[in-house]
Amino acid sequence: MKQDYEMTDWAERYEAMRRNRGELARQITEDRFEDMLGVLPPANWTRGDNFECFMVDECQTADLFTWCAWLESDGQESFWEMIAPRSSTPEEIHLRIVIGQRHA
């Protein structure tokens, strides 16, 4: 049986997230994006021509929250999720996606 998860030490993961002010963005499905949009009323919701992002207003830990984003580039849509500080700006969320695309 293929293992599709990895056990991690929560304290180590939390410390790494705190040091890095969150995580890199990871690509998700459109369904996951829509589900997250409906969890709670979205906070810090920003919409533009080719970019949309919002924060799920439920704290993961400390000041870190789940952020989701939609990006259209060269006619291709992609959906993203990351853990980032509440104080993140749409520009910072977009940058995490760009970095996440490079590491994918």
Secondary structure by P-SEA (a helix, b strand, c coil): ccccbbbbcaaaaaaaaaaaccccbbbbcaaaaaaaaaccccccccccccbbbbbccccccccbbbbbbbbbcccbbbbbbbbbcccccaaaaaaaaaaaaaac
